[in-house]
Amino acid sequence: MSNILIKLENIDKVFYTEDVETHALSKISLIINKGEYVSISGPSGCGKSTLLSLLGLLDTNTGGHYQLASHDVSDISKQERARIRNTEIGFIFQSFNLISDLDVEENVELPLTYRKDLNKSQRKEMVKNALLQVDMAHRAKHFPSQLSGGQQQRVAVARAIAGNPSIILADEPTGNLDSKNAAAVMTLLDKLHAKGTTICMVTHDPRSAEQAHRNIEILDGQVVSDKNKSVVAA
């Protein structure tokens, strides 16, 4: 059985306006295996967030092929993209993206409500387990406005892992946090990875990137460096 989770082959992404073509990504080819912890870094405007959006099926590639869990997802319907996002991918965003009118428990449960294969009791159990993993079960009935930034990001992590996705995609997960809360969130990601979770993280922070086991650098829409620490250590 293949250990490959994500396979990109010659991925291009071009943004078109009336007068200009902007080549955000050019001939990106890479493989992410199950259980890897990958950081993607590079200067602003280099294409790393565009790459993460493509990996998360939030955007579509202009050229090339993208395989997720052995299925080609380069040219599938919007409905199928949404279904795969909901079941296979967990997202952690810089801005938390919690809904202010929902309490912690409801925020974590929300993506699960779109899963037809889950009943209410199953959803509640998955939410409970996710909140326990991020040490936020005692805040289940609090609203986002009643939480610190670090606590809100913990809830966002719980929402990302509740559905047992194949991969966690994190976009600058510590960008809105002070150093103490940033360190706590990174420790939480380390613990999730130690349990077998596959993580792919975009970050500007060299300290966050250093915690990943594999570091990919993007420049001008191309991969310029791809280093695996275990290989380097050998």
C-alpha positions as a printed NumPy array, in Angstrom:
array([[  0.   ,   0.   ,   0.   ],
       [  1.394,   3.39 ,  -1.023],
       [  2.635,   5.763,   1.671],
       [  2.141,   8.747,  -0.638],
       [ -0.578,  11.14 ,   0.532],
       [ -0.014,  14.091,  -1.819],
       [  1.641,  14.074,  -5.229],
       [  2.061,  17.212,  -7.337],
       [  3.349,  16.955, -10.902],
       [  4.339,  20.105, -12.817],
       [  1.746,  22.264, -11.088],
       [  1.213,  25.733, -12.58 ],
       [ -1.04 ,  28.488, -11.29 ],
       [ -1.645,  31.574, -13.405],
       [ -3.854,  34.491, -12.41 ],
       [ -5.332,  36.381, -15.352],
       [ -6.449,  39.996, -15.569],
       [ -7.339,  41.971, -18.673],
       [ -3.755,  42.976, -19.384],
       [ -1.542,  40.81 , -17.187],
       [ -0.788,  37.137, -16.561],
       [  0.697,  36.507, -13.127],
       [  2.485,  33.166, -12.792],
       [  2.097,  32.412,  -9.095],
       [  3.385,  28.818,  -9.339],
       [  5.54 ,  27.235, -12.014],
       [  6.226,  23.516, -12.514],
       [  5.874,  22.548,  -8.857],
       [  6.513,  18.848,  -8.325],
       [  6.646,  17.308,  -4.862],
       [  5.453,  14.371,  -2.79 ],
       [  4.21 ,  14.463,   0.81 ],
       [  4.038,  11.109,   2.542],
       [  1.654,  10.071,   5.3  ],
       [  2.922,  11.129,   8.713],
       [  5.264,  13.873,   7.492],
       [  5.599,  17.285,   9.145],
       [  6.387,  19.786,   6.396],
       [  6.981,  23.533,   6.506],
       [  6.707,  25.762,   3.432],
       [  8.524,  29.067,   3.691],
       [  9.666,  31.938,   1.516],
       [  9.323,  35.715,   1.138],
       [  5.962,  37.45 ,   0.781],
       [  4.477,  36.97 ,  -2.665],
       [  6.571,  33.897,  -3.454],
       [  3.55 ,  31.612,  -3.932],
       [  3.527,  29.606,  -0.704],
       [ -0.022,  30.573,   0.308],
       [ -1.202,  29.899,  -3.239],
       [  0.371,  26.447,  -2.982],
       [ -1.386,  25.792,   0.317],
       [ -4.712,  26.878,  -1.214],
       [ -4.197,  24.394,  -4.033],
       [ -3.306,  21.614,  -1.59 ],
       [ -6.478,  22.406,   0.372],
       [ -8.664,  22.405,  -2.76 ],
       [ -9.593,  26.025,  -2.092],
       [ -8.24 ,  26.897,  -5.533],
       [ -7.533,  25.031,  -8.765],
       [ -4.284,  24.604, -10.658],
       [ -3.906,  25.972, -14.185],
       [ -1.687,  23.105, -15.319],
       [ -0.248,  19.835, -14.059],
       [ -1.761,  17.108, -11.9  ],
       [ -2.6  ,  16.892,  -8.206],
       [ -3.187,  13.521,  -6.579],
       [ -4.578,  13.316,  -3.048],
       [ -4.652,   9.817,  -1.546],
       [ -4.118,   8.306,  -5.027],
       [ -7.063,  10.207,  -6.559],
       [ -6.51 ,  12.869,  -9.221],
       [ -8.264,  15.974,  -7.876],
       [ -7.089,  18.394, -10.559],
       [-10.362,  18.37 , -12.475],
       [-13.275,  17.472, -10.24 ],
       [-16.593,  19.206,  -9.557],
       [-17.055,  21.899,  -6.918],
       [-19.297,  19.553,  -4.963],
       [-16.671,  16.822,  -4.925],
       [-13.963,  19.314,  -3.936],
       [-16.113,  20.447,  -1.026],
       [-16.751,  16.865,   0.067],
       [-13.041,  15.99 ,  -0.001],
       [-12.106,  19.184,   1.863],
       [-14.599,  18.319,   4.568],
       [-13.486,  14.71 ,   5.04 ],
       [ -9.786,  14.656,   4.162],
       [ -8.377,  18.102,   5.047],
       [ -8.231,  20.062,   8.292],
       [ -7.465,  23.782,   8.111],
       [ -5.797,  26.056,  10.66 ],
       [ -5.789,  29.741,   9.722],
       [ -3.819,  32.7  ,  11.04 ],
       [ -7.018,  34.6  ,  11.883],
       [ -8.684,  31.635,  13.672],
       [-11.938,  32.074,  11.659],
       [-14.197,  31.162,  14.571],
       [-17.861,  32.165,  14.368],
       [-18.613,  34.663,  17.141],
       [-22.265,  33.613,  17.614],
       [-21.323,  29.959,  18.221],
       [-19.743,  28.609,  21.375],
       [-16.549,  26.549,  21.335],
       [-18.348,  23.22 ,  21.044],
       [-20.547,  24.478,  18.191],
       [-17.571,  25.951,  16.323],
       [-15.725,  22.637,  16.42 ],
       [-18.839,  20.681,  15.455],
       [-19.863,  22.895,  12.528],
       [-17.78 ,  21.212,   9.771],
       [-18.974,  17.814,  10.988],
       [-22.631,  18.766,  10.462],
       [-22.044,  18.565,   6.697],
       [-20.975,  14.915,   6.969],
       [-23.915,  12.671,   6.095],
       [-22.123,   9.66 ,   7.549],
       [-22.226,  11.041,  11.091],
       [-25.144,  11.256,  13.503],
       [-25.427,  13.76 ,  16.339],
       [-24.017,  11.496,  19.051],
       [-21.028,  10.631,  16.861],
       [-20.368,  14.318,  16.204],
       [-20.562,  15.155,  19.905],
       [-18.071,  12.41 ,  20.757],
       [-15.646,  13.593,  18.062],
       [-15.907,  17.182,  19.31 ],
       [-15.301,  16.071,  22.899],
       [-12.201,  14.094,  21.905],
       [-10.813,  16.986,  19.846],
       [-11.281,  19.495,  22.672],
       [ -9.612,  17.124,  25.119],
       [ -6.592,  16.875,  22.819],
       [ -6.131,  20.662,  22.835],
       [ -6.986,  21.054,  26.549],
       [-10.093,  23.153,  25.866],
       [-12.897,  20.826,  27.007],
       [-13.47 ,  23.031,  30.059],
       [-14.236,  25.959,  27.726],
       [-16.78 ,  24.102,  25.57 ],
       [-19.632,  26.511,  26.351],
       [-17.596,  29.709,  26.095],
       [-17.793,  32.016,  23.093],
       [-14.751,  33.168,  21.076],
       [-14.933,  36.666,  22.612],
       [-14.413,  35.083,  26.034],
       [-11.143,  33.437,  24.982],
       [ -7.579,  34.663,  24.572],
       [ -5.908,  34.522,  21.175],
       [ -4.031,  31.389,  22.141],
       [ -7.218,  29.709,  23.339],
       [ -9.019,  30.64 ,  20.12 ],
       [ -6.244,  29.055,  18.081],
       [ -6.498,  25.913,  20.198],
       [-10.191,  25.759,  19.354],
       [ -9.288,  26.219,  15.676],
       [ -6.889,  23.287,  15.96 ],
       [ -9.645,  21.197,  17.567],
       [-11.968,  22.067,  14.683],
       [ -9.273,  20.997,  12.218],
       [ -8.639,  17.596,  13.829],
       [-12.184,  16.694,  14.921],
       [-13.062,  14.985,  11.64 ],
       [ -9.889,  12.835,  11.604],
       [ -8.578,  14.32 ,   8.331],
       [ -5.755,  12.836,   6.283],
       [ -3.739,  16.053,   6.548],
       [ -3.673,  19.306,   8.526],
       [ -2.922,  22.436,   6.481],
       [ -1.798,  25.34 ,   8.667],
       [ -1.461,  28.852,   7.225],
       [  0.727,  30.973,   9.53 ],
       [ -0.811,  29.316,  12.631],
       [  1.181,  31.507,  15.051],
       [  1.014,  34.749,  13.052],
       [ -1.494,  36.471,  15.377],
       [ -0.072,  35.166,  18.648],
       [  2.477,  36.412,  21.153],
       [  5.597,  34.333,  21.664],
       [  4.211,  32.377,  24.637],
       [  0.979,  31.37 ,  22.904],
       [  2.829,  30.725,  19.642],
       [  5.131,  28.291,  21.43 ],
       [  2.123,  26.558,  23.001],
       [  0.422,  26.095,  19.63 ],
       [  3.628,  24.76 ,  18.064],
       [  3.983,  22.294,  20.953],
       [  0.424,  21.179,  20.277],
       [  1.249,  20.585,  16.597],
       [  4.296,  18.566,  17.671],
       [  2.07 ,  16.358,  19.842],
       [ -0.404,  15.836,  16.992],
       [  2.426,  14.874,  14.656],
       [  3.809,  12.451,  17.234],
       [  0.415,  10.698,  17.148],
       [  0.737,  10.231,  13.377],
       [ -0.981,  13.349,  12.018],
       [  0.344,  14.627,   8.682],
       [  0.985,  18.381,   8.864],
       [  1.846,  20.9  ,   6.153],
       [  2.449,  24.426,   7.431],
       [  3.11 ,  27.745,   5.723],
       [  5.131,  30.069,   7.943],
       [  7.297,  33.183,   7.911],
       [  8.704,  32.292,  11.328],
       [ 12.075,  30.492,  11.147],
       [ 11.506,  29.059,  14.638],
       [  8.223,  27.473,  13.568],
       [  9.762,  26.156,  10.362],
       [ 12.602,  24.633,  12.367],
       [ 10.154,  22.43 ,  14.294],
       [  9.024,  20.708,  11.089],
       [ 10.931,  17.631,   9.978],
       [ 11.014,  18.727,   6.342],
       [ 11.56 ,  22.267,   5.087],
       [ 10.481,  23.407,   1.613],
       [ 11.455,  26.875,   0.391],
       [  9.534,  28.66 ,  -2.362],
       [ 10.883,  31.551,  -4.433],
       [  9.148,  33.159,  -7.401],
       [  6.636,  30.336,  -7.616],
       [  9.206,  27.534,  -7.682],
       [ 10.676,  25.104,  -5.157],
       [ 14.275,  26.153,  -4.581],
       [ 15.02 ,  23.936,  -1.582],
       [ 13.547,  20.751,  -0.119],
       [ 15.402,  19.413,   2.899],
       [ 14.477,  16.466,   5.067],
       [ 16.16 ,  16.585,   8.467],
       [ 16.425,  12.82 ,   8.785],
       [ 18.259,  12.715,   5.45 ],
       [ 20.541,  15.587,   6.44 ],
       [ 21.319,  13.94 ,   9.771],
       [ 22.282,  10.734,   8.027]])
